[in-house]
Amino acid sequence: MPKQIFINMHVKDLPKSKVFFEQIGYSFNPQFSDENAACLVISDTIYCMLLTTGHMERFIPKGKSIADATKTTETLLALSCDSKDAVNAIYDKAIASGATECRPAEDHGFMYARSFNDLDGHIWEVFWMDPSAVK
C-alpha cells in the first residue's frame, strides 16, 4: 500500500470551504465527512481534513491554540501539477472562488508556480516542474 498523507486544517466556515474547494475541482469523501469535518480528496494518496474549530480543538494539546492563518503562517502547502496550464487553471479557479494572490507567479524555466491564500488564509502553492530537470 502506498503511503498516504492526511493534512488536518482548521476552517472557520466548513460549508463555505467545501464549496470553495469543489469550485477549484476537488471532491470530498463522504465516508469521512460530517458537520464537523470534511475529507478533501486531493489525489489517491493525499487528503486534507477540513475541521471546524470545536472539532480541531479535540486534537490540540493543552496549552496550544489554533493559529489564525490570516495573521500567521505555520505551513505552506505545495501541490504539483502536470503542466503550466494546469497550474494556471487551478489558480484562476481559486481566485474566482474567493482566494487572494499570495505571491506573483514565478517562472524559472524548469519550474512554474502560483500561490494563493484560501478563504481561511492558508497558503497553497500549485507548481509544475519539468521532469527532465529532476535528477
Steps between C-alpha positions, in 0.01 A plus 500: 500500500642842407558752778219750545493842660208649689548871566275637776399861452276735694227683307262764633204414275496135389214523245660807338842330490349190338344711225832681448700178451229343281512808276874449459431145384551281807252260657421374849479148640158486672608197704731727702290816495227637725394837648835527684748377240533445126755277329635694201633259238804648329626174346481128571768546768452860617209617715429812702264479795319833528404531866267741679637687801342276764603184320859612445532594867449131589839423343698794640709442815424711806683830496493531120252691289387489141688753288311766309637443149411857402756625753769231517632220279585159632522309174506552124312234307658431161327278244656391172314527170551334163557824306523878518147515361376279785670733751325801348164320484502415872627844594238678286219287647625572852507877441154491337373309807620756753870425554755781495842507338780413739795578271533583130559210262854365499642361176850353524485324163521149645242586771186713503294585810195701610401555864168593657347547844182295545192636679662445842840640403680166452766529229475257208764486229432317176803432287631317196856374472656369180568130571823515299634758748472254790809283533 
